Amino acid sequence: GLINIVLKKNPNMGFSGNVGSTFVQRTYSGALGNATLNYQTSKFSMSLKGNYTNTAKRSEENYDIIGATSSYSRTVRKDMWKEFSPSINLSYKLSKNSEIGLNYLYTRQTPDMNIFNNTFYFKGEQPTETLSTPTKHRETNRMQTLSLYYDLKLDTLGKKLSFTGNYYENNSNTIVDFSTFKASDKTTDDVQTISKLKPQIFSGQADLELPFSFGTIETGVKFNQFKNTSDLNYYNIINQNPISNQSRTNFFQYDEKNYAAYMSFSKSFGTNWETKFGIRYEDAHVNAYTPATNERTKYGYGQWFPSAYVAYKEGKNSFSLAYSRRINRPDMSNLNPFRWYSNPNSYSSGNPLLQPAYINNTELAYTYNNKLSVSLYYLRLTNAFGQVATLDGIKESSTYLNHYNNNFYGLNASYTDKILPWWETSISATATLQNSSVFNIQAETKSGTFLNYSANNTFTLNAKKTIVFFLNYNQTLPFKNVNSSFKNFSDLSSGIRVSLMDKQLQINASVSNIFAQRYRADKSFSDNKQSFNNYWDGRTLRLSVNYTFGNSKVKGAQKDIKFEEKNRAN
C-alpha cells in the first residue's frame, strides 16, 4: 500500500506588515506616516520600516533674572520638524546554535525654527536697554546607526556567548541668521552663525552566560569611544557682506574612551528565594581640545559599580531588596564649549570640564498578586550637574556646572485591577522627601516634599471589545528641589480606539494636555532670583489609522540591540 505523509507547515513563516498615518493638531497641523514589512523563513528574518514626520508647534518661553541688574525675556518660536527614517533589521540562523544579524537606521532631520525674542534690561528700577531679535534657524541632521550581533549557544543547558558592535554618526549643519535691534541707539546688528558638528560613537561588547547547577555566572567586557568635532563660525553682516568675527569663532574636538568589565552571580533557592550579586568596573579617559585658545582638557577616572538583589516569593506575595550604584555621564551638548548665540549679548555653552554624576539607590519592594506594588527607596545623587545662568549688565550667559548633591527618601505605590468587566484601572503615586547641598554656586537650598499621582482608566464600550475609551489624569503638586521651586502641573488626556476587520484596522482619536498646562518654576541664588514660565504647545489632538496585514505570527527580525551611548550625542 501507499503511505501518505503530511508534513505540518510552519505557521511562523511568510509575510506580515502594517501601514499607518496620523494627523496632529496643535497650534499648527502636522502629519506622521509609518510602514513596516516583515518576512520570515525557517532561518532568515527581515523587517523593513519607514517613518515620516512633518509637524510644527508654537513654543512660548519666558525667563526672568531679577537682581541688582535684571532682564525680562520673552521668546515666541515656531518649531518645525521634518524627519524621514528608513531602517532594516536582518537576522540569519547559521545553525541551530548560532545566529547573526544587523540593524541599520538612517535618519534625515530638519528641525527648523523661526524665533522672535524681546528682552528688557534694568538696573534697579531704571530701564537700560531693550533688544528685539528675529531669528531664522535652519538645521539639517543626517544620522546613521549600524548594529551587528552574533549569538552562540555553547550547549543545551543555556550557556551562551554573544558579541555586539555598534556605530553611530551624525553630520549636522546649522545656519542661524538673526538681527538684533537696540532701542537705546536705534541700531541693528545683523549676524550669521554657521556650525558643523560630527559626533561619532563606537562600541563593542562581549557577554558570556554560564548557568551551572550551583548558580548562573554572567560576565563580559565592553569598549566605547565617543568622538565629536564641532566647528562654529560667527559672521557680522556689514553692508550685506559676511565679516568673520574670530573672537567668537570656535573649533572643538572631544574624544572619550570607556573600558568596562562586569561579573554577576545569581542563584535560586528552591521556589521561594532568588538572589543576584554583581560588580562592574569602568575606566574612562577624556581628551578635549580647543585650538583657538590652545586649551586641552585631559583627565581619567576609574569607578566600581556594585549591585545586589534578594527576592522572596510565597504564594501571591513577593518581597525584594535591591541596591545599585550607577553613573550619569553628560551629553555632548553639556560638554561642548561652543557659544550658541541668541543675540550678540546672550549665549549658552557647554563645559568640557563637566564631570559625571553618581547614583546610589536602595529599594525595598512588596508585590501582591501582580496587582498591588509598594516600594520604599533611598537615593543618593552626588556631583549632579545642571544649567546655570548669569547676568552682567546686558550680557547674559549660561553654562553647565556640577553644583549639587541630593538625598531622596521615597515611596512608590501602584494598583492595577479590573474594577468591572468593562472597566480596567491603574493607579500610581510617588511621594518623596528630599534635601540637598550645593557647591560651585551661591544659593540657598530648599528641602521639601514631592508628590505625583496618576490614574489611567480603560473602558470597553461593547461586547465584542472593539470600541475602547480611555481617560487618564496625572498631576505633580508644587515641590522644591535644590534651589528651585516648581509649580503645580497636571495633565488630563482622553481618547477612543475603534477596531475593525478582526482588529486589522484600528482607528484612534486622542487629546493630551486638555487644559494646556504650563511649566513654571523659580530659582533662588544669593544675588538674584530667576523664573521661567513656558508652554510648548502641549494640548494636542491626534487622529490615526493603522492597518495590519499578512500572517500575524510573522514578527520579522526583532532583535533589540542595546546602544545606550547613542542618547548622549544630543
Backbone torsions as a table, in degrees:
resi	resn	phi	psi	omega
1	GLY	NA	172.1	178.7
2	LEU	-101.4	139.4	176.9
3	ILE	-106.7	120.0	-178.0
4	ASN	-99.9	110.2	-177.9
5	ILE	-103.8	121.7	179.0
6	VAL	-107.2	116.2	179.5
7	LEU	-85.4	135.2	-179.4
8	LYS	-74.7	129.5	-177.5
9	LYS	-75.3	138.2	177.7
10	ASN	-68.0	117.5	-175.8
11	PRO	-76.3	-7.0	-175.3
12	ASN	-96.8	13.7	-178.8
13	MET	-110.7	152.3	178.7
14	GLY	125.1	-150.4	-175.7
15	PHE	-117.0	153.8	167.8
16	SER	-156.3	167.5	178.7
17	GLY	177.7	-177.6	175.9
18	ASN	-157.3	154.3	173.2
19	VAL	-132.4	144.5	-178.4
20	GLY	-152.1	160.0	178.8
21	SER	-146.2	143.5	-178.8
22	THR	-132.4	133.3	172.5
23	PHE	-101.1	131.8	-177.6
24	VAL	-121.3	130.5	177.1
25	GLN	-125.6	113.1	167.7
26	ARG	-113.3	-132.6	168.3
27	THR	-63.7	-38.1	176.7
28	TYR	-113.5	154.2	178.9
29	SER	-90.1	158.5	179.5
30	GLY	-157.1	177.1	-177.9
31	ALA	-147.5	151.9	175.3
32	LEU	-132.9	148.1	176.7
33	GLY	-137.9	149.5	179.1
34	ASN	-149.3	150.6	176.7
35	ALA	-150.3	143.7	179.6
36	THR	-137.7	137.4	174.0
37	LEU	-131.1	122.4	179.4
38	ASN	-112.0	142.3	176.1
39	TYR	-138.5	139.7	-174.8
40	GLN	-148.4	133.8	170.0
41	THR	-120.3	-170.7	-179.0
42	SER	-66.6	-24.1	-178.6
43	LYS	-119.4	-28.8	-171.0
44	PHE	-112.9	137.7	176.3
45	SER	-133.7	143.5	-179.4
46	MET	-145.3	142.5	173.1
47	SER	-134.2	123.9	173.5
48	LEU	-108.6	130.9	-178.7
49	LYS	-134.3	150.4	175.4
50	GLY	-145.5	136.8	178.7
51	ASN	-132.2	140.1	178.4
52	TYR	-132.7	136.1	180.0
53	THR	-131.8	135.7	173.9
54	ASN	-145.7	90.3	-175.3
55	THR	-132.8	166.7	177.1
56	ALA	-151.4	154.5	177.0
57	LYS	-149.0	159.5	177.6
58	ARG	-101.2	123.1	179.1
59	SER	-112.8	137.1	177.1
60	GLU	-125.7	122.5	-178.4
61	GLU	-127.5	127.2	177.8
62	ASN	-119.9	124.5	-179.0
63	TYR	-135.1	122.8	-178.3
64	ASP	-119.1	138.0	171.4
65	ILE	-121.3	118.1	-173.0
66	ILE	-121.1	116.7	178.7
67	GLY	-161.8	-147.3	176.1
68	ALA	-60.3	-40.8	166.4
69	THR	-115.6	142.8	-173.3
70	SER	-132.0	155.0	173.3
71	SER	-139.3	142.5	177.8
72	TYR	-125.7	112.0	-172.6
73	SER	-115.9	135.2	174.8
74	ARG	-131.8	124.8	-179.5
75	THR	-120.9	130.6	171.4
76	VAL	-117.0	129.3	-169.9
77	ARG	-137.6	141.1	169.2
78	LYS	-104.6	112.5	178.7
79	ASP	-94.1	121.1	-177.9
80	MET	-117.9	123.0	-172.8
81	TRP	-123.7	118.9	171.6
82	LYS	-121.1	137.1	-178.5
83	GLU	-151.5	138.6	172.0
84	PHE	-129.4	125.2	-173.5
85	SER	-140.8	89.5	172.2
86	PRO	-82.1	151.3	178.8
87	SER	-148.1	157.8	175.5
88	ILE	-138.8	133.1	175.2
89	ASN	-119.3	130.0	-179.0
90	LEU	-129.1	143.7	172.0
91	SER	-145.2	146.0	-178.2
92	TYR	-143.0	129.5	178.4
93	LYS	-86.6	109.0	178.6
94	LEU	-68.4	-33.5	177.3
95	SER	-157.9	-175.1	179.5
96	LYS	-69.6	-12.8	-177.4
97	ASN	-113.7	-3.1	-175.6
98	SER	-140.0	148.4	-178.5
99	GLU	-147.8	141.8	174.2
100	ILE	-123.7	161.0	179.2
101	GLY	-171.7	169.2	176.6
102	LEU	-147.9	151.1	171.7
103	ASN	-123.5	131.1	177.8
104	TYR	-130.8	132.5	179.8
105	LEU	-132.7	127.2	173.1
106	TYR	-113.9	134.4	-179.2
107	THR	-134.0	129.3	172.4
108	ARG	-117.3	120.2	-177.2
109	GLN	-121.2	147.2	169.5
110	THR	-132.8	82.7	177.7
111	PRO	-84.1	82.1	-175.4
112	ASP	-89.7	158.7	-179.9
113	MET	-143.9	139.4	165.7
114	ASN	-112.6	123.1	-167.8
115	ILE	-127.1	141.7	168.8
116	PHE	-133.3	126.8	-177.4
117	ASN	-126.4	136.0	168.9
118	ASN	-117.5	128.0	176.7
119	THR	-128.4	128.8	-179.9
120	PHE	-111.5	129.0	-176.6
121	TYR	-111.8	143.3	-179.6
122	PHE	-137.0	150.4	166.3
123	LYS	-118.2	108.0	-168.5
124	GLY	65.0	-124.5	177.0
125	GLU	-96.2	-2.9	-173.2
126	GLN	-92.0	121.1	175.9
127	PRO	-67.1	137.4	-177.8
128	THR	-115.0	-28.4	-177.9
129	GLU	-166.2	153.4	171.7
130	THR	-132.9	126.7	179.2
131	LEU	-116.8	133.4	176.4
132	SER	-123.0	125.3	-172.0
133	THR	-135.3	108.8	165.7
134	PRO	-85.4	140.1	-176.0
135	THR	-134.7	139.8	172.5
136	LYS	-116.8	116.3	-177.9
137	HIS	-111.0	118.9	179.2
138	ARG	-124.9	122.9	-172.3
139	GLU	-135.1	141.3	174.8
140	THR	-130.3	126.3	176.9
141	ASN	-117.9	130.9	174.2
142	ARG	-122.2	108.2	-173.4
143	MET	-114.6	143.9	175.7
144	GLN	-132.4	135.9	176.4
145	THR	-130.0	124.5	178.3
146	LEU	-125.2	127.3	178.4
147	SER	-128.3	134.6	179.4
148	LEU	-124.6	147.2	177.0
149	TYR	-146.5	156.9	174.2
150	TYR	-142.3	121.8	179.5
151	ASP	-115.0	133.2	-179.5
152	LEU	-131.2	120.7	173.2
153	LYS	-83.6	124.2	-174.5
154	LEU	-86.8	-23.5	177.6
155	ASP	-160.1	-173.4	-179.4
156	THR	-87.9	-1.4	-177.4
157	LEU	-92.7	-4.4	177.2
158	GLY	110.9	0.4	177.5
159	LYS	-67.3	134.3	-172.2
160	LYS	-146.2	141.7	175.4
161	LEU	-120.2	132.3	-177.3
162	SER	-132.0	140.1	173.6
163	PHE	-122.9	138.0	-179.2
164	THR	-137.6	138.2	174.4
165	GLY	-133.3	140.7	-178.8
166	ASN	-133.9	147.0	173.8
167	TYR	-142.2	137.9	178.3
168	TYR	-139.2	140.5	172.7
169	GLU	-147.3	153.4	176.3
170	ASN	-138.3	124.9	171.5
171	ASN	-101.1	104.6	-173.0
172	SER	-112.2	128.0	178.0
173	ASN	-127.9	128.5	-176.5
174	THR	-133.8	132.5	173.8
175	ILE	-119.7	124.6	179.9
176	VAL	-121.1	124.2	175.6
177	ASP	-116.0	125.2	175.8
178	PHE	-139.7	151.8	178.2
179	SER	-127.5	118.4	-177.3
180	THR	-106.3	120.6	178.6
181	PHE	-97.5	124.1	177.9
182	LYS	-97.6	119.2	-176.4
183	ALA	-68.7	-28.5	-173.9
184	SER	-65.4	-40.6	-178.2
185	ASP	-122.6	9.8	175.6
186	LYS	57.5	36.3	177.7
187	THR	-109.5	161.0	-179.7
188	THR	-128.2	131.4	174.1
189	ASP	-103.3	118.9	176.9
190	ASP	-101.7	129.3	-174.2
191	VAL	-136.8	144.8	169.7
192	GLN	-129.7	132.5	172.8
193	THR	-117.8	139.0	177.6
194	ILE	-124.4	121.1	-177.8
195	SER	-126.0	144.3	176.3
196	LYS	-130.5	126.8	178.5
197	LEU	-124.8	142.4	175.8
198	LYS	-140.9	82.4	173.4
199	PRO	-77.1	142.6	177.6
200	GLN	-136.1	140.0	178.9
201	ILE	-132.4	129.4	175.0
202	PHE	-119.1	138.5	174.6
203	SER	-147.0	146.0	175.8
204	GLY	-140.0	142.3	-173.8
205	GLN	-147.2	142.6	174.1
206	ALA	-129.7	130.5	-177.8
207	ASP	-129.0	139.5	-179.7
208	LEU	-128.0	124.9	178.0
209	GLU	-114.3	124.7	-173.5
210	LEU	-128.9	90.1	174.9
211	PRO	-79.3	129.5	175.7
212	PHE	-125.1	173.3	179.0
213	SER	-65.7	-28.9	-177.8
214	PHE	-90.1	-3.7	-179.2
215	GLY	148.0	179.0	-178.0
216	THR	-116.6	128.8	177.3
217	ILE	-106.3	131.6	173.8
218	GLU	-123.8	133.3	-179.7
219	THR	-147.3	159.5	-179.3
220	GLY	-176.5	170.6	177.7
221	VAL	-133.1	156.5	-178.6
222	LYS	-149.9	141.8	173.6
223	PHE	-126.7	138.9	179.7
224	ASN	-141.5	132.6	175.8
225	GLN	-125.0	130.9	-178.8
226	PHE	-119.9	113.4	-179.2
227	LYS	-119.2	147.5	175.3
228	ASN	-150.9	137.9	172.9
229	THR	-120.9	124.8	-177.4
230	SER	-125.4	133.3	-177.8
231	ASP	-134.3	113.4	-179.5
232	LEU	-115.9	127.5	176.6
233	ASN	-117.5	130.7	-176.4
234	TYR	-115.4	125.4	-177.6
235	TYR	-124.7	130.6	166.1
236	ASN	-84.9	127.7	-179.9
237	ILE	-91.7	111.0	-178.6
238	ILE	-122.5	121.1	-176.6
239	ASN	53.0	41.2	178.6
240	GLN	67.2	12.2	177.4
241	ASN	-110.8	131.7	178.0
242	PRO	-76.8	123.1	177.9
243	ILE	-113.1	117.9	-176.4
244	SER	-64.4	132.6	175.2
245	ASN	-105.1	97.6	-173.2
246	GLN	-67.4	-25.6	-179.7
247	SER	-69.7	-18.0	-179.2
248	ARG	-116.2	6.1	175.4
249	THR	-91.5	142.6	-173.8
250	ASN	-146.4	148.7	174.8
251	PHE	-133.3	135.4	-172.8
252	PHE	-142.4	135.0	176.8
253	GLN	-122.7	137.1	-177.7
254	TYR	-135.4	134.0	-180.0
255	ASP	-140.3	120.4	-179.4
256	GLU	-128.7	128.6	177.5
257	LYS	-119.2	133.5	178.4
258	ASN	-125.1	129.0	175.7
259	TYR	-115.6	132.8	-176.9
260	ALA	-140.2	149.9	173.6
261	ALA	-144.3	145.4	-178.2
262	TYR	-142.7	161.0	172.9
263	MET	-151.6	140.8	176.7
264	SER	-140.6	157.2	177.9
265	PHE	-134.8	128.2	178.0
266	SER	-127.6	147.9	-178.5
267	LYS	-153.9	140.2	174.0
268	SER	-105.7	138.5	177.1
269	PHE	-111.1	100.1	-176.3
270	GLY	67.1	-148.0	-179.9
271	THR	-100.7	-0.2	-173.3
272	ASN	-105.6	-39.1	-171.6
273	TRP	-106.6	142.3	175.5
274	GLU	-141.5	135.3	-179.0
275	THR	-134.9	152.9	174.4
276	LYS	-153.7	131.4	179.0
277	PHE	-131.3	139.0	-177.7
278	GLY	-146.6	162.4	176.8
279	ILE	-144.6	137.2	177.9
280	ARG	-132.3	138.4	176.5
281	TYR	-118.5	133.7	178.3
282	GLU	-125.7	135.3	178.6
283	ASP	-125.1	119.2	-174.4
284	ALA	-118.3	145.3	177.2
285	HIS	-134.4	126.1	-175.4
286	VAL	-118.8	135.7	177.3
287	ASN	-138.0	110.2	-179.5
288	ALA	-121.5	141.9	-174.3
289	TYR	-142.2	133.3	174.5
290	THR	-118.8	102.1	-175.3
291	PRO	-61.7	-33.9	-175.2
292	ALA	-60.3	-36.3	-179.8
293	THR	-107.9	-0.3	-176.7
294	ASN	55.8	33.6	178.7
295	GLU	-93.2	126.6	177.3
296	ARG	-122.3	130.9	178.5
297	THR	-113.0	116.8	178.7
298	LYS	-130.3	128.9	174.6
299	TYR	-159.4	164.3	178.0
300	GLY	-145.0	159.6	177.6
301	TYR	-154.8	145.1	175.1
302	GLY	-122.8	136.5	-175.2
303	GLN	-141.8	146.9	174.3
304	TRP	-99.9	141.1	-179.8
305	PHE	-130.6	93.8	179.4
306	PRO	-84.4	159.5	174.4
307	SER	-149.3	151.6	179.6
308	ALA	-150.8	145.4	-177.3
309	TYR	-148.3	130.6	176.2
310	VAL	-133.3	131.2	-178.9
311	ALA	-134.0	145.8	176.7
312	TYR	-132.1	132.7	-179.6
313	LYS	-129.4	132.3	179.0
314	GLU	-141.3	107.2	-178.8
315	GLY	64.3	-125.4	-179.2
316	LYS	-87.8	-1.5	-176.6
317	ASN	-104.4	137.4	174.7
318	SER	-140.6	140.9	-180.0
319	PHE	-125.2	148.3	176.3
320	SER	-149.4	150.5	175.3
321	LEU	-131.9	126.3	-174.9
322	ALA	-135.4	147.9	174.1
323	TYR	-138.2	142.4	175.3
324	SER	-153.4	151.8	172.0
325	ARG	-120.1	131.3	-174.9
326	ARG	-131.8	169.3	179.6
327	ILE	-124.5	142.8	176.4
328	ASN	-123.3	103.5	-177.8
329	ARG	-87.9	149.3	179.4
330	PRO	-66.7	148.9	172.6
331	ASP	-75.5	170.0	-179.4
332	MET	-63.0	-37.8	179.3
333	SER	-64.8	-27.2	177.2
334	ASN	-74.1	-27.9	-173.1
335	LEU	-96.4	-26.2	-172.2
336	ASN	-71.5	120.0	-177.8
337	PRO	-76.3	3.6	174.7
338	PHE	-47.2	140.5	171.5
339	ARG	-98.7	111.5	178.6
340	TRP	-92.2	107.5	-172.4
341	TYR	-88.0	132.4	170.9
342	SER	-100.0	-21.4	166.9
343	ASN	-159.4	172.5	-175.1
344	PRO	-61.0	-16.5	-177.7
345	ASN	-108.9	1.9	-174.1
346	SER	-138.1	130.4	178.3
347	TYR	-150.5	161.7	171.5
348	SER	-126.8	150.3	-178.6
349	SER	-149.1	165.2	173.0
350	GLY	-93.4	-175.5	-175.3
351	ASN	-136.8	107.4	-178.1
352	PRO	-67.0	-13.6	178.3
353	LEU	-89.6	2.0	-178.3
354	LEU	-62.4	135.1	-178.1
355	GLN	-105.6	159.4	177.6
356	PRO	-67.6	158.0	171.0
357	ALA	-100.6	157.0	-177.7
358	TYR	-126.5	143.7	-175.6
359	ILE	-126.5	125.6	171.3
360	ASN	-113.5	124.3	-174.2
361	ASN	-131.0	130.1	174.5
362	THR	-123.6	132.0	-174.9
363	GLU	-139.6	133.0	173.9
364	LEU	-112.6	122.0	-172.1
365	ALA	-127.1	150.1	175.8
366	TYR	-134.5	136.0	178.3
367	THR	-131.2	135.2	176.8
368	TYR	-119.7	118.4	171.3
369	ASN	57.0	28.1	-178.7
370	ASN	56.2	21.3	178.7
371	LYS	-116.7	-46.6	-179.9
372	LEU	-103.8	130.2	178.7
373	SER	-134.2	130.2	179.1
374	VAL	-135.9	135.8	178.0
375	SER	-143.1	145.4	172.3
376	LEU	-111.8	138.3	-178.6
377	TYR	-143.7	155.9	170.2
378	TYR	-126.5	126.6	-178.9
379	LEU	-125.9	127.9	178.0
380	ARG	-113.2	116.8	179.3
381	LEU	-109.5	122.3	-177.3
382	THR	-123.4	148.9	177.6
383	ASN	59.9	33.7	-177.2
384	ALA	-70.2	154.6	-176.3
385	PHE	-126.2	158.6	178.3
386	GLY	-167.7	177.2	-176.9
387	GLN	-89.0	135.3	-179.5
388	VAL	-127.0	127.7	-178.6
389	ALA	-104.8	143.5	177.0
390	THR	-132.3	154.0	-179.1
391	LEU	-132.3	127.6	176.4
392	ASP	-128.2	98.1	-174.7
393	GLY	68.0	-115.1	176.1
394	ILE	-110.9	14.3	177.9
395	LYS	-101.9	116.9	-175.5
396	GLU	-118.7	136.6	179.5
397	SER	-144.2	156.5	175.1
398	SER	-142.8	144.8	178.0
399	THR	-148.6	177.1	-178.5
400	TYR	-102.8	138.0	179.9
401	LEU	-136.6	144.2	161.9
402	ASN	-73.0	118.3	-173.3
403	HIS	-149.3	7.4	177.7
404	TYR	-156.6	158.9	171.7
405	ASN	-123.1	149.2	-177.1
406	ASN	-132.5	145.7	166.3
407	ASN	-120.8	127.3	178.0
408	PHE	-120.6	129.4	173.9
409	TYR	-117.1	111.1	-167.4
410	GLY	-131.0	163.4	175.8
411	LEU	-132.0	125.6	172.3
412	ASN	-112.5	137.7	176.6
413	ALA	-143.0	139.7	177.2
414	SER	-147.3	149.6	178.7
415	TYR	-142.6	128.7	179.2
416	THR	-126.8	131.2	-178.6
417	ASP	-162.9	163.3	173.4
418	LYS	-98.4	102.6	-176.0
419	ILE	-66.9	-44.9	176.1
420	LEU	-133.8	164.5	-179.5
421	PRO	-54.2	-24.9	-177.0
422	TRP	-109.5	5.8	-174.2
423	TRP	-134.7	115.8	175.7
424	GLU	-117.6	135.8	-176.5
425	THR	-132.0	151.2	174.7
426	SER	-135.3	118.9	-176.7
427	ILE	-118.2	134.9	179.1
428	SER	-143.6	155.6	178.6
429	ALA	-151.3	147.1	175.1
430	THR	-130.6	126.6	177.5
431	ALA	-125.2	135.6	-174.1
432	THR	-140.5	140.3	165.2
433	LEU	-105.0	135.4	-178.3
434	GLN	-138.0	148.7	168.3
435	ASN	-139.4	158.7	-172.8
436	SER	-149.2	166.1	172.7
437	SER	-136.5	152.9	-177.3
438	VAL	-123.2	158.1	174.4
439	PHE	-150.4	161.8	-178.5
440	ASN	67.4	-2.6	173.1
441	ILE	-137.9	160.5	176.0
442	GLN	-104.4	103.4	-177.4
443	ALA	-157.2	155.1	176.4
444	GLU	-98.3	124.6	-176.5
445	THR	-77.5	158.5	-177.4
446	LYS	-124.0	113.9	172.7
447	SER	-84.4	155.5	-179.7
448	GLY	175.6	-167.9	-177.9
449	THR	-114.9	157.5	176.3
450	PHE	-132.4	133.1	176.8
451	LEU	-139.3	123.2	174.9
452	ASN	-128.9	137.1	175.8
453	TYR	-141.6	155.3	-179.3
454	SER	-147.1	153.2	175.9
455	ALA	-138.5	117.6	179.5
456	ASN	-112.8	124.1	-174.8
457	ASN	-124.9	135.3	176.8
458	THR	-122.3	126.9	-178.0
459	PHE	-118.9	123.8	176.1
460	THR	-90.8	121.9	-168.0
461	LEU	-98.6	-4.8	178.0
462	ASN	-145.6	165.1	-174.7
463	ALA	-66.4	-31.5	-179.7
464	LYS	-79.2	-4.9	178.9
465	LYS	59.5	37.6	179.6
466	THR	-104.3	-7.2	176.6
467	ILE	-123.4	118.0	-175.3
468	VAL	-126.9	132.8	178.0
469	PHE	-115.2	137.2	177.0
470	PHE	-126.9	150.2	179.1
471	LEU	-142.3	116.5	-175.3
472	ASN	-123.9	142.7	177.1
473	TYR	-137.3	136.7	179.6
474	ASN	-138.2	135.5	-179.9
475	GLN	-141.7	136.4	170.6
476	THR	-114.6	119.5	-179.4
477	LEU	-75.8	161.6	178.7
478	PRO	-54.2	139.0	-179.1
479	PHE	-148.9	165.4	179.8
480	LYS	-121.3	143.2	178.1
481	ASN	-153.8	129.6	-176.7
482	VAL	55.3	-114.9	179.3
483	ASN	-110.7	22.4	-175.7
484	SER	-117.2	148.6	173.3
485	SER	-122.5	116.0	-176.9
486	PHE	-99.3	142.2	-178.5
487	LYS	-86.1	170.4	178.2
488	ASN	-60.7	141.5	173.0
489	PHE	-139.9	129.9	178.5
490	SER	-133.3	155.0	-177.0
491	ASP	-141.9	116.3	174.4
492	LEU	-108.7	126.1	179.3
493	SER	-133.1	152.6	-177.7
494	SER	-152.9	159.5	179.3
495	GLY	-175.1	176.9	179.9
496	ILE	-141.8	144.8	177.7
497	ARG	-127.5	130.8	178.5
498	VAL	-118.6	126.8	179.6
499	SER	-108.8	130.2	-178.9
500	LEU	-129.2	168.2	175.8
501	MET	52.7	55.8	-178.5
502	ASP	55.2	39.6	176.8
503	LYS	67.6	14.5	174.5
504	GLN	-76.3	-29.2	179.1
505	LEU	-111.5	122.5	-179.9
506	GLN	-123.3	133.1	178.8
507	ILE	-119.6	126.0	-176.4
508	ASN	-124.3	144.4	172.3
509	ALA	-138.7	131.3	-178.4
510	SER	-149.1	155.0	174.5
511	VAL	-131.6	129.6	178.4
512	SER	-115.5	156.7	-178.9
513	ASN	47.8	56.0	-173.1
514	ILE	-57.3	-36.1	-177.3
515	PHE	-92.1	11.0	174.4
516	ALA	50.7	55.3	-178.5
517	GLN	-71.4	148.5	-178.4
518	ARG	-107.2	157.7	175.6
519	TYR	-98.3	120.4	-174.1
520	ARG	-135.5	141.4	178.3
521	ALA	-163.0	160.6	174.9
522	ASP	-123.6	144.5	174.6
523	LYS	-122.2	134.8	-177.9
524	SER	-113.5	123.3	173.4
525	PHE	-116.6	169.6	-176.6
526	SER	-66.2	-28.4	-176.3
527	ASP	-116.3	0.3	177.5
528	ASN	-162.4	165.6	173.2
529	LYS	-120.9	134.9	-179.1
530	GLN	-121.4	144.9	-179.9
531	SER	-145.4	150.7	173.6
532	PHE	-132.6	152.1	180.0
533	ASN	-145.7	98.7	-168.5
534	ASN	-122.5	148.0	173.5
535	TYR	-138.9	122.2	-175.3
536	TRP	-111.0	41.9	174.2
537	ASP	57.4	46.2	-174.4
538	GLY	-71.3	-28.1	179.8
539	ARG	-70.6	115.9	-169.5
540	THR	-136.7	130.7	171.8
541	LEU	-100.5	130.4	177.5
542	ARG	-126.3	130.5	173.4
543	LEU	-122.9	123.6	-175.0
544	SER	-136.6	151.1	175.7
545	VAL	-131.7	133.2	179.7
546	ASN	-137.1	130.3	179.9
547	TYR	-119.7	128.5	179.8
548	THR	-108.8	136.4	-177.9
549	PHE	-136.8	167.5	176.6
550	GLY	85.2	-164.3	-178.0
551	ASN	-79.3	113.2	-175.4
552	SER	-65.3	-18.3	179.4
553	LYS	-82.9	-8.4	177.8
554	VAL	-87.2	114.4	-177.1
555	LYS	-103.2	-11.0	-179.2
556	GLY	72.4	-158.5	179.3
557	ALA	-89.8	109.1	-172.9
558	GLN	-118.7	19.3	-179.2
559	LYS	-61.1	123.4	178.2
560	ASP	-93.8	106.3	-179.1
561	ILE	-99.0	116.5	-176.3
562	LYS	-71.9	135.2	179.6
563	PHE	-148.2	65.1	-172.9
564	GLU	-65.8	-29.5	-177.4
565	GLU	-62.3	-24.4	-179.0
566	LYS	-58.1	-31.9	-177.7
567	ASN	-66.0	-18.0	-178.1
568	ARG	-82.9	-4.8	-175.9
569	ALA	-83.7	13.1	-178.0
570	ASN	-68.6	NA	NA
